[in-house]
């Protein structure tokens, strides 16, 4: 009897890893990929090793070590994480693997939780490695064991590219068997492959080029690339990854006569593409983000001397930005056939009238209190470089003025100072981000004598990506006790002469620390330490509740301007109100100059 379960896409991917005989897993949290490691780590019957690594480069190298020992490994990250891991990955493509190695790199079209929309398929082209592009959560689960086998057959790492809709979509998943027989680790000392001296790298480059056609042929015959020819059709549709599902649904819904090529694995199946091109007059290529397939289709058509019209992103028929869906495909068809625009439906027309719901820091978030004190001390006449994390929302406090990539805040602050910026510079970076790539930046700032303030927002968790542990917490991905790295001692060891730790809920203490840091000549470090309010609630931490005394409140709105979602303003009575969202941090009581906010006594 077939077993089925309703599950999140990332959970299905984790299941695929188990069915593929996973032995070592490493990753760094990054939406939309995080739940894969979380799911694997939560299993009690683990017969594999798993870790949250300090960054994606390290995670990649852990997986490489396992693969070189002949066992199956996976490394997980989001798309921008591969930028961090690109250094080992590009050379790994030359060196190759023994055990299967899958790099799961989750793309985020439309930047739901990212600073860009880069297309990981470009990295696959760049590194000359295969890329698997699932169209459904079921296909994502089923692809993983195949990807392990493919990696081992060609002794090459492979990229697996789920997008946000695959990772965070839910579906009924048909399950397979989980193997129990796994090979023991056995590292072969293949110096001509594992030691990438120039004399070894040159022949390995020749080797990876020599297997491209074999990999393409193998993938053309795989279930992930499939061609449906309609002998009466003059229109061909090529859909890639999840976009193929949208295109197929639209084609079937319209009853359109079209031949259809689905691409779910790269290098692209040139033979199937040419077969399609030889039977149609026009081809519409539907893929998310970059025109990776479209470029190849045009090259194939030109080389074959076929006068087929190839339409897609490069000539404006498909958007090069954001996510696609069925309506986007219908819009593309409208352009292809020069049809009149469809009037908006009632639901679509009403959508723009909805109240905006911009993201905001949680009620009682300690980052808000830190930013409040920072702004009080440094004022408007200062520069505020920041980083990647929940605290990026400090832009609403006027204390986030740059955000580039993980760990960049301190380096950018140093660059501003050495460029001759005379205004005070106060950086902000989270604890996990500091461990990720902020340590090198701080070392560089101290070594090169940058006169800046570095604020480490230590909320005792990796908050933005789903509350994963980091080296400052004292336990691993599986909850085992381990060393708890002291941020203060680490900063001192890196050479910082000014290091102080504060409770951001204590405004006076925090502001005094910022004043001292501002006056200090050199790189000063302020560590604002207070557990994430969500984690604290989950851990059962109890706090006081606060309320507004309407007799004392003067309606000045200072507490409202603080920006906490738990504080609202009663326009009718011209008084502030604290709602049930209050987490009891007590910062608003310290802000109120009329003593109108007090703790609720039980």
C-alpha positions as CSV (number, residue, x, y, z in Angstrom):
1,X,0.0,0.0,0.0
2,X,1.3,3.4,-1.0
3,X,2.0,5.8,2.0
4,X,1.2,9.4,1.5
5,X,1.7,12.4,3.8
6,X,0.7,16.1,3.5
7,X,3.9,18.0,4.0
8,X,5.8,21.3,3.4
9,X,8.0,21.3,0.4
10,X,11.2,21.5,2.5
11,X,10.0,18.6,4.6
12,X,9.5,16.6,1.4
13,X,13.0,17.5,0.3
14,X,14.3,16.3,3.7
15,X,12.4,13.1,3.2
16,X,14.0,12.7,-0.2
17,X,17.4,13.1,1.4
18,X,16.5,10.2,3.8
19,X,15.3,8.1,0.9
20,X,18.6,8.9,-0.9
21,X,20.7,7.5,1.9
22,X,22.0,10.8,3.4
23,X,25.0,10.4,5.8
24,X,26.2,14.0,6.4
25,X,24.2,17.2,6.3
26,X,25.5,20.8,6.9
27,X,23.9,24.1,6.2
28,X,23.5,27.7,7.2
29,X,19.9,29.1,7.9
30,X,18.5,31.1,5.0
31,X,14.9,31.5,4.0
32,X,13.4,29.7,2.1
33,X,15.8,26.7,2.8
34,X,16.0,26.6,6.6
35,X,13.3,23.9,7.3
36,X,15.3,21.2,5.5
37,X,18.0,21.0,8.2
38,X,15.5,21.8,11.0
39,X,13.4,18.7,9.8
40,X,16.4,16.4,9.7
41,X,17.8,17.6,13.0
42,X,14.4,17.0,14.7
43,X,14.4,13.3,13.9
44,X,15.1,11.1,16.9
45,X,16.2,8.0,14.8
46,X,19.1,9.7,13.1
47,X,21.7,7.5,11.5
48,X,23.4,10.5,9.9
49,X,25.4,13.5,11.1
50,X,23.9,16.9,10.9
51,X,25.0,20.5,11.8
52,X,24.2,24.1,11.5
53,X,27.6,25.5,10.3
54,X,28.8,29.0,11.0
55,X,28.4,30.0,7.4
56,X,27.8,28.6,3.9
57,X,31.4,28.3,2.9
58,X,32.2,26.2,6.0
59,X,29.0,24.1,5.5
60,X,30.1,23.4,1.9
61,X,33.5,22.3,3.0
62,X,32.0,19.9,5.6
63,X,29.9,18.3,2.9
64,X,32.9,18.1,0.6
65,X,35.0,16.3,3.3
66,X,32.1,13.7,3.6
67,X,31.8,13.3,-0.1
68,X,35.6,12.8,-0.5
69,X,35.3,10.1,2.2
70,X,32.8,8.3,-0.1
71,X,29.5,9.0,1.7
72,X,26.5,10.9,0.6
73,X,26.3,14.5,1.8
74,X,24.2,17.6,1.4
75,X,24.8,21.3,2.0
76,X,21.8,23.7,2.3
77,X,21.6,27.4,1.9
78,X,19.6,30.2,0.1
79,X,20.7,31.6,-3.2
80,X,22.9,34.4,-1.8
81,X,24.6,31.8,0.4
82,X,26.2,30.3,-2.7
83,X,28.0,33.6,-3.1
84,X,29.7,32.9,0.2
85,X,30.3,29.2,-0.7
86,X,31.4,29.9,-4.3
87,X,35.1,29.8,-3.5
88,X,35.2,26.1,-2.5
89,X,32.3,25.1,-4.9
90,X,33.9,26.4,-8.1
91,X,37.1,24.4,-7.5
92,X,35.1,21.4,-6.2
93,X,33.6,21.1,-9.7
94,X,37.1,20.4,-11.0
95,X,38.1,18.1,-8.2
96,X,34.8,16.2,-8.2
97,X,33.5,13.8,-5.6
98,X,33.3,10.2,-4.6
99,X,30.2,10.0,-2.6
100,X,27.2,11.9,-3.9
101,X,27.1,15.6,-3.0
102,X,24.0,17.8,-3.4
103,X,24.2,21.5,-2.9
104,X,20.6,22.6,-2.2
105,X,20.4,26.3,-3.0
106,X,16.9,27.8,-2.6
107,X,16.1,30.7,-4.9
108,X,13.7,33.5,-3.9
109,X,12.0,35.1,-6.9
110,X,10.3,38.3,-5.9
111,X,12.7,38.8,-3.0
112,X,10.2,37.6,-0.3
113,X,13.0,37.5,2.2
114,X,16.2,38.4,0.3
115,X,18.3,41.3,-0.9
116,X,18.3,40.1,-4.6
117,X,16.7,37.7,-7.0
118,X,19.8,36.0,-8.4
119,X,19.3,32.8,-10.4
120,X,21.3,29.8,-9.2
121,X,21.1,28.2,-12.6
122,X,23.8,30.7,-13.6
123,X,26.1,29.2,-11.0
124,X,25.5,25.8,-12.5
125,X,26.5,27.1,-15.9
126,X,29.5,28.9,-14.5
127,X,30.7,25.8,-12.6
128,X,29.8,23.4,-15.4
129,X,27.8,21.2,-13.0
130,X,24.3,19.8,-13.3
131,X,21.3,21.6,-11.8
132,X,18.0,20.1,-10.8
133,X,15.0,22.4,-11.0
134,X,11.9,20.8,-9.4
135,X,8.4,21.8,-10.5
136,X,6.4,20.4,-7.5
137,X,7.2,19.3,-4.0
138,X,6.6,15.6,-5.0
139,X,9.1,16.0,-7.8
140,X,11.5,17.7,-5.4
141,X,11.4,14.7,-3.1
142,X,11.7,12.2,-6.0
143,X,14.6,14.1,-7.6
144,X,16.9,13.9,-4.6
145,X,17.8,10.1,-4.7
146,X,18.3,10.5,-8.5
147,X,20.6,13.5,-7.9
148,X,22.7,11.5,-5.4
149,X,23.0,8.6,-8.0
150,X,23.8,11.1,-10.8
151,X,26.5,12.8,-8.6
152,X,28.1,9.5,-7.9
153,X,27.9,8.2,-11.5
154,X,29.8,11.3,-12.9
155,X,31.7,12.0,-9.6
156,X,30.6,15.6,-9.7
157,X,28.7,17.8,-7.2
158,X,25.2,18.8,-8.3
159,X,23.0,21.8,-7.6
160,X,19.4,21.3,-6.5
161,X,17.4,24.5,-6.9
162,X,14.0,24.7,-5.2
163,X,12.3,28.1,-5.3
164,X,10.2,29.7,-2.5
165,X,6.9,28.2,-3.9
166,X,8.5,24.7,-3.9
167,X,10.1,25.1,-0.4
168,X,7.1,26.6,1.3
169,X,4.3,25.1,-0.7
170,X,2.4,22.1,0.7
171,X,1.3,19.0,-1.1
172,X,0.3,15.4,-0.6
173,X,3.6,13.4,-1.0
174,X,3.9,9.8,-1.9
175,X,6.7,8.3,0.2
176,X,9.4,5.8,-0.7
177,X,11.6,3.5,1.3
178,X,14.4,4.8,3.5
179,X,17.5,2.6,3.1
180,X,19.4,1.3,6.1
181,X,22.5,-0.1,4.4
182,X,25.0,2.7,3.9
183,X,28.7,2.5,3.0
184,X,31.4,3.2,5.6
185,X,33.6,6.3,5.2
186,X,36.9,5.6,3.4
187,X,39.0,8.5,2.3
188,X,41.2,7.7,-0.7
189,X,44.3,9.8,-1.0
190,X,43.9,10.9,-4.6
191,X,46.4,13.7,-4.6
192,X,45.9,14.5,-8.3
193,X,42.2,15.3,-7.5
194,X,42.1,16.6,-4.0
195,X,45.1,18.8,-4.2
196,X,44.3,21.6,-6.6
197,X,47.8,22.6,-7.7
198,X,47.9,24.1,-11.2
199,X,49.3,20.9,-12.6
200,X,46.3,19.0,-11.2
201,X,43.6,21.6,-11.9
202,X,44.4,21.9,-15.7
203,X,43.6,18.2,-16.5
204,X,40.6,18.3,-14.2
205,X,39.2,21.3,-16.2
206,X,39.7,19.2,-19.4
207,X,37.9,16.3,-17.6
208,X,34.8,18.3,-16.6
209,X,34.5,19.7,-20.2
210,X,34.8,16.1,-21.5
211,X,31.7,14.8,-19.6
212,X,29.3,17.6,-20.4
213,X,27.8,15.8,-23.4
214,X,27.4,12.5,-21.4
215,X,25.6,14.4,-18.6
216,X,23.3,16.1,-21.0
217,X,22.5,12.8,-22.7
218,X,21.7,11.2,-19.4
219,X,19.5,14.0,-18.3
220,X,17.7,14.1,-21.6
221,X,16.5,10.6,-21.0
222,X,15.6,11.3,-17.3
223,X,12.0,11.8,-16.2
224,X,12.8,15.5,-15.4
225,X,13.0,16.5,-19.0
226,X,10.0,15.5,-21.2
227,X,8.7,16.5,-24.6
228,X,5.0,16.2,-25.7
229,X,4.7,16.8,-29.5
230,X,1.4,17.9,-31.0
231,X,1.6,17.2,-34.7
232,X,-1.0,19.9,-35.5
233,X,0.6,22.6,-33.3
234,X,2.5,25.6,-34.7
235,X,3.2,26.9,-31.2
236,X,5.8,25.3,-28.9
237,X,6.0,26.0,-25.2
238,X,9.1,25.4,-23.1
239,X,8.5,25.6,-19.3
240,X,11.3,25.3,-16.8
241,X,11.0,24.2,-13.1
242,X,7.9,25.4,-11.3
243,X,7.1,27.7,-14.3
244,X,6.4,24.6,-16.3
245,X,3.4,23.8,-14.1
246,X,1.9,27.2,-14.6
247,X,2.4,27.0,-18.3
248,X,1.0,23.5,-18.6
249,X,-2.1,24.5,-16.6
250,X,-2.8,27.5,-18.8
251,X,-2.3,25.5,-22.0
252,X,-4.7,22.8,-20.9
253,X,-7.2,25.3,-19.5
254,X,-7.3,27.2,-22.8
255,X,-7.4,24.0,-24.9
256,X,-4.5,25.4,-26.8
257,X,-2.9,23.4,-29.6
258,X,0.7,23.5,-28.5
259,X,3.7,21.2,-28.2
260,X,5.2,21.2,-24.7
261,X,8.7,20.7,-23.4
262,X,9.3,20.5,-19.7
263,X,12.8,21.1,-18.5
264,X,13.7,20.2,-14.9
265,X,17.4,19.3,-15.2
266,X,20.4,21.1,-16.7
267,X,22.5,21.1,-19.0
268,X,19.5,21.7,-21.2
269,X,18.3,18.8,-23.4
270,X,19.5,20.1,-26.7
271,X,18.2,17.1,-28.7
272,X,14.7,17.5,-27.3
273,X,14.8,21.3,-27.9
274,X,15.8,20.8,-31.5
275,X,13.1,18.2,-32.0
276,X,10.6,20.7,-30.8
277,X,12.0,23.5,-32.9
278,X,11.8,21.4,-36.1
279,X,8.0,21.0,-35.7
280,X,6.8,24.5,-34.8
281,X,6.9,28.1,-36.1
282,X,7.0,29.9,-32.7
283,X,8.4,28.9,-29.3
284,X,7.5,30.7,-26.0
285,X,10.0,30.0,-23.2
286,X,8.6,30.4,-19.7
287,X,11.1,30.4,-16.9
288,X,11.6,32.3,-13.7
289,X,14.3,35.0,-13.4
290,X,17.1,34.7,-16.0
291,X,16.7,33.7,-19.6
292,X,18.9,30.6,-19.1
293,X,16.9,28.3,-21.3
294,X,15.9,31.0,-23.8
295,X,19.5,31.8,-24.6
296,X,20.2,28.1,-25.3
297,X,17.1,27.7,-27.4
298,X,18.2,30.7,-29.6
299,X,21.7,29.2,-30.0
300,X,20.3,25.8,-31.0
301,X,17.9,27.3,-33.5
302,X,20.7,29.4,-35.0
303,X,23.1,26.5,-35.2
304,X,20.4,24.3,-36.9
305,X,19.5,27.0,-39.4
306,X,15.9,27.0,-38.2
307,X,13.8,30.1,-38.7
308,X,11.7,29.6,-35.5
309,X,10.6,32.7,-33.7
310,X,11.8,32.3,-30.1
311,X,9.9,34.5,-27.6
312,X,10.6,35.0,-23.9
313,X,12.4,37.4,-21.5
314,X,14.9,38.8,-24.0
315,X,12.2,40.4,-26.2
316,X,9.8,41.4,-23.5
317,X,7.2,38.6,-23.7
318,X,8.0,37.2,-20.2
319,X,9.0,39.3,-17.2
320,X,12.6,39.0,-16.1
321,X,11.7,40.0,-12.6
322,X,9.8,38.3,-9.8
323,X,7.7,35.1,-9.6
324,X,5.6,33.8,-12.4
325,X,2.1,32.2,-12.3
326,X,-0.7,31.2,-14.6
327,X,-1.8,34.8,-15.1
328,X,1.7,35.7,-16.2
329,X,1.7,33.0,-18.8
330,X,-1.7,34.2,-20.1
331,X,-0.3,37.7,-20.3
332,X,2.6,36.3,-22.4
333,X,0.1,34.6,-24.7
334,X,-1.8,37.8,-25.1
335,X,1.4,39.5,-26.3
336,X,2.3,36.5,-28.6
337,X,-1.1,36.6,-30.3
338,X,-1.6,40.4,-30.0
339,X,-4.9,39.9,-28.1
340,X,-6.7,42.8,-26.3
341,X,-6.0,43.2,-22.5
342,X,-8.4,41.4,-20.2
343,X,-10.3,43.6,-17.7
344,X,-9.4,43.0,-14.1
345,X,-11.7,40.7,-12.1
346,X,-13.5,42.1,-9.1
347,X,-11.1,40.4,-6.7
348,X,-8.0,41.6,-8.5
349,X,-9.3,45.1,-8.8
350,X,-10.1,45.3,-5.1
351,X,-6.7,44.1,-4.0
352,X,-4.9,47.5,-4.3
353,X,-7.4,48.9,-1.8
354,X,-6.2,46.6,1.0
355,X,-4.5,48.3,3.9
356,X,-0.7,48.0,3.6
357,X,1.0,45.6,6.1
358,X,4.7,46.4,6.1
359,X,6.9,44.1,8.2
360,X,7.8,45.3,11.7
361,X,9.8,44.2,14.6
362,X,7.8,42.2,17.1
363,X,6.2,43.8,20.2
364,X,8.9,44.0,22.8
365,X,11.8,43.2,20.4
366,X,15.0,44.2,22.1
367,X,16.4,45.5,18.8
368,X,13.8,48.3,18.8
369,X,15.0,49.4,22.3
370,X,18.7,49.2,21.2
371,X,18.0,51.4,18.1
372,X,16.1,53.9,20.3
373,X,19.1,54.3,22.6
374,X,21.5,54.4,19.6
375,X,19.5,57.2,18.0
376,X,19.2,59.1,21.2
377,X,23.0,59.1,21.6
378,X,24.3,59.4,18.0
379,X,21.4,61.5,16.7
380,X,20.6,62.3,13.1
381,X,24.1,63.6,12.4
382,X,25.6,60.1,12.3
383,X,25.9,57.2,9.8
384,X,24.3,53.9,10.5
385,X,25.6,50.9,8.5
386,X,23.6,47.7,9.2
387,X,23.4,44.1,8.2
388,X,21.1,41.1,7.2
389,X,18.6,40.0,9.8
390,X,15.4,41.0,11.7
391,X,17.1,44.1,12.8
392,X,17.2,45.4,9.2
393,X,13.7,46.6,10.1
394,X,15.5,49.2,12.2
395,X,15.2,51.3,9.0
396,X,12.0,52.4,10.6
397,X,14.0,53.8,13.5
398,X,16.3,55.7,11.3
399,X,19.3,53.6,12.3
400,X,19.7,51.4,9.3
401,X,21.3,53.2,6.3
402,X,23.2,50.5,4.5
403,X,22.4,46.7,4.0
404,X,24.5,44.9,1.5
405,X,25.3,41.3,2.5
406,X,26.0,39.2,5.6
407,X,28.8,40.8,7.7
408,X,29.1,43.9,5.5
409,X,28.1,46.5,8.1
410,X,31.4,46.7,9.9
411,X,33.5,46.6,6.7
412,X,31.3,49.3,5.1
413,X,31.6,51.4,8.3
414,X,35.4,51.0,8.1
415,X,35.4,52.1,4.5
416,X,33.3,55.1,5.3
417,X,35.7,56.1,8.1
418,X,38.9,55.6,6.0
419,X,37.3,57.5,3.1
420,X,37.2,60.6,5.4
421,X,33.7,60.6,6.7
422,X,33.7,62.9,9.7
423,X,30.3,62.1,11.2
424,X,30.1,59.4,13.9
425,X,29.6,55.9,12.5
426,X,27.6,53.3,14.4
427,X,27.2,49.8,12.9
428,X,24.6,47.1,13.8
429,X,25.0,43.4,13.3
430,X,23.2,40.3,14.7
431,X,24.9,37.6,16.8
432,X,24.5,34.9,14.2
433,X,25.6,37.3,11.4
434,X,28.6,38.2,13.5
435,X,29.7,34.6,13.7
436,X,28.9,34.1,10.0
437,X,31.2,36.8,8.5
438,X,31.3,39.7,11.0
439,X,34.3,38.4,12.9
440,X,36.7,39.0,10.0
441,X,35.2,42.5,9.4
442,X,35.7,43.4,13.1
443,X,39.3,42.1,13.0
444,X,39.9,44.2,9.9
445,X,38.4,47.3,11.5
446,X,40.5,46.9,14.7
447,X,43.7,46.0,12.8
448,X,43.3,49.0,10.5
449,X,42.3,51.4,13.3
450,X,38.8,52.4,12.2
451,X,37.2,54.8,14.6
452,X,33.7,53.3,14.6
453,X,31.2,51.8,17.0
454,X,30.0,48.2,16.4
455,X,26.8,47.1,18.0
456,X,26.2,43.4,18.2
457,X,22.5,42.7,18.6
458,X,22.6,39.5,20.6
459,X,19.1,38.1,20.8
460,X,20.5,34.6,21.6
461,X,19.1,33.0,18.4
462,X,19.2,33.2,14.6
463,X,15.8,34.9,14.6
464,X,14.9,35.8,11.0
465,X,15.3,32.4,9.5
466,X,13.3,30.4,12.1
467,X,15.2,30.4,15.4
468,X,18.1,28.2,14.7
469,X,21.0,27.9,17.2
470,X,24.4,29.5,16.7
471,X,27.8,29.2,18.4
472,X,26.9,31.7,21.1
473,X,24.1,29.6,22.5
474,X,25.7,26.5,24.0
475,X,23.8,23.8,22.0
476,X,23.9,22.3,18.5
477,X,21.3,21.8,15.8
478,X,20.2,18.6,17.5
479,X,20.0,20.2,21.0
480,X,23.3,18.7,22.3
481,X,25.2,20.8,24.8
482,X,28.4,22.3,23.4
483,X,30.8,25.2,24.0
484,X,29.0,28.6,24.4
485,X,31.2,31.1,22.7
486,X,31.4,34.4,24.5
487,X,30.9,37.4,22.2
488,X,32.7,39.7,24.6
489,X,35.7,37.5,25.0
490,X,35.8,36.8,21.3
491,X,35.8,40.6,20.5
492,X,38.6,41.1,23.0
493,X,40.6,38.3,21.5
494,X,40.2,40.0,18.1
495,X,41.9,43.1,19.6
496,X,39.0,45.3,20.7
497,X,40.0,47.5,23.7
498,X,36.5,48.7,24.3
499,X,33.9,46.0,24.8
500,X,30.8,46.4,26.9
501,X,27.6,44.4,27.3
502,X,24.2,45.9,28.1
503,X,20.6,45.0,28.6
504,X,18.8,47.0,25.9
505,X,15.6,47.1,28.0
506,X,17.6,49.3,30.4
507,X,17.6,52.5,28.4
508,X,19.8,54.5,30.8
509,X,22.5,51.8,30.9
510,X,22.4,51.3,27.2
511,X,22.6,55.0,26.4
512,X,25.5,55.5,28.8
513,X,27.4,52.6,27.0
514,X,26.7,54.3,23.6
515,X,28.0,57.6,24.9
516,X,31.2,56.0,26.1
517,X,31.6,54.1,22.8
518,X,31.1,57.3,20.8
519,X,33.8,59.1,22.8
520,X,36.3,56.2,22.5
521,X,39.0,56.6,19.9
522,X,39.2,53.3,17.9
523,X,36.8,50.5,17.3
524,X,34.3,50.2,20.2
525,X,32.0,47.2,20.6
526,X,28.6,47.4,22.4
527,X,26.9,44.0,22.9
528,X,23.1,44.5,23.4
529,X,22.0,41.2,24.9
530,X,18.4,40.2,25.4
531,X,16.7,37.0,24.3
532,X,14.3,37.1,21.3
533,X,10.8,37.6,22.6
534,X,9.4,34.7,20.5
535,X,12.1,32.4,21.9
536,X,11.6,33.7,25.4
537,X,7.8,32.9,25.2
538,X,8.5,29.4,23.8
539,X,10.9,28.8,26.7
540,X,8.1,29.8,29.2
541,X,9.8,33.0,30.3
542,X,7.3,35.2,32.1
543,X,7.3,39.0,32.1
544,X,5.3,41.7,33.6
545,X,2.4,43.4,31.7
546,X,2.0,47.1,31.3
547,X,-0.9,49.5,31.0
548,X,-1.6,53.2,30.4
549,X,-3.1,55.3,33.2
550,X,-5.5,57.4,31.2
551,X,-5.6,60.0,34.0
552,X,-1.9,60.7,33.6
553,X,-1.5,60.2,29.8
554,X,-1.2,63.6,28.0
555,X,-1.5,62.1,24.5
556,X,2.0,63.2,23.4
557,X,2.5,60.0,21.4
558,X,6.1,59.5,22.4
559,X,5.4,55.9,23.3
560,X,3.5,55.5,20.0
561,X,6.4,56.9,18.0
562,X,8.6,54.2,19.6
563,X,7.0,51.9,17.1
564,X,6.0,49.0,19.2
565,X,3.0,47.1,17.7
566,X,1.5,46.7,21.2
567,X,1.0,50.5,21.6
568,X,-1.9,52.1,19.8
569,X,-3.4,55.6,20.0
570,X,-7.1,56.2,20.9
571,X,-7.9,59.1,18.6
572,X,-11.3,59.7,20.2
573,X,-9.9,60.0,23.8
574,X,-6.5,61.2,22.7
575,X,-4.8,58.6,24.9
576,X,-2.3,55.8,24.3
577,X,-3.4,52.2,24.8
578,X,-1.3,49.1,25.4
579,X,-2.9,46.0,23.8
580,X,-2.7,42.3,24.5
581,X,0.4,42.1,22.2
582,X,2.5,43.6,25.1
583,X,5.4,41.3,25.9
584,X,6.4,43.2,29.1
585,X,9.7,44.6,28.1
586,X,8.9,47.8,30.0
587,X,10.7,50.1,27.6
588,X,7.7,52.3,27.0
589,X,7.4,53.0,30.7
590,X,10.9,54.4,30.7
591,X,10.1,56.5,27.6
592,X,7.0,58.1,29.1
593,X,7.8,61.4,30.8
594,X,4.5,61.6,32.6
595,X,4.9,58.2,34.4
596,X,1.6,57.2,32.7
597,X,2.7,53.7,31.9
598,X,3.0,51.3,34.8
599,X,3.3,47.6,35.5
600,X,0.0,45.8,35.9
601,X,0.0,44.3,39.4
602,X,-1.4,40.8,39.8
